[in-house]
């Protein structure tokens, strides 16, 4: 199976990261001799499943390095994250599935991406796959990292920053997806959308992975599946200076 990839590189750095690095765009933060986004693109280029790559972000700043690339297509971002995804997909063309990756996971590797895609294939047919990583797996490799975890019946998990999705399902669900993203910081409105009973079950730690999959699938009218991953790098995103320092330490000691 061959998939095209979309790298979302248009996000602004958090206030703390801007102050720490002096760089406005998260993707353009330097780590060693490379930009943060370079590590993500390089991992995708070395992943055997990946064909073309849409790099969605500040084209002017990125074309110095990627302007002559045969595999990387530079694309201007949209007004929202979903519009940026659509811009990227349309630029590189439809494959059966598209892998969507954020630019703030510079520890991502070809092995991690390959493992995720192979796990998706083994899991069975779906419209969208989302990686989850057990807390013990994440903390065993990155003991100093602070992640956001969710307690489910099967264990405690954090999410990844990679999706495998059938591209044709994205545009018809654009408005609802944007609504879900917008409600992340409004618990009351989110409860009204997903149901109070579901929220209570989650708060009591009685929610299963299957129930979470079913609720998500019902909301978007798709089949979505969570995929357990053994590579915590897939969820090691950089949100704050301490994340950047940890990643710098790991990268600069392994290069």
Beta strands, then each sheet from edge to edge (+ up, - down):
strand 1: 3-9
strand 2: 30-31
strand 3: 34-35
strand 4: 50-57
strand 5: 72-75
strand 6: 98-102
strand 7: 128-134
strand 8: 150-152
strand 9: 155-165
strand 10: 224-228
sheet 1: 5+ 4+ 1+ 6+ 9- 7+ 10+
sheet 2: 5+ 4+ 1+ 6+ 9- 8+
sheet 3: 2+ 3-
end
